[in-house]
Amino acid sequence: MTHDITFARLSEVEPTEIAAHMSDSRMAEHMPLLSVKWDAEIAAKFVAKKEQCWVRDGLGHWAFLSDDQYVGWGGFQKEGDEWDFGLVLRPDAFGLGACISRKAIEFAMADDRIPYVTFLLPPSRKKLGALKRLGAKHVGEIDYDGAIFLKYRLETV
């Protein structure tokens, strides 16, 4: 089955939909920084924070849509001098990760601002073949907000 994958601004998605996604108990399994149960107010604050990245950097996180239905969020966020790519899908959309990631990486390769992309993954993530197939290289571990993440880097130029 094919899916029409599009990217939209997070502000185009109802905060209650994002809150329901992020409150799913399965999300915390690979998100060590997810420490509170989300509600519409927390989701709205999250979206406002992500929209500030667009103002500051001209790029930020998107809502990912499949056939015009919200399936998750992610995108590029500036971390110091690096563009980090994140992908957070609803559990019923986990199978769309490779397709969405490919589309986002194609975007990065066409954008002169992004000479490389970093990926931060929790050590609980064991299936890393997709990153390796993309050509991403493991560069080490980092502490981010008190949690350890595996850091990968993908050249885009």
Salt bridges, closest charged atoms under 4 A:
ASP24 OD2 - ARG26 NH2 2.67
GLU29 OE2 - HIS30 NE2 3.59
GLU41 OE2 - LYS45 NZ 3.32
GLU51 OE1 - ARG9 NH2 2.71
ASP57 OD2 - ARG56 NH2 2.69
ASP67 OD2 - HIS3 ND1 3.72
GLU82 OE1 - LYS151 NZ 2.71
ASP92 OD2 - ARG90 NH2 2.73
ASP111 OD2 - ARG113 NH2 2.57
GLU155 OE2 - ARG153 NE 2.69
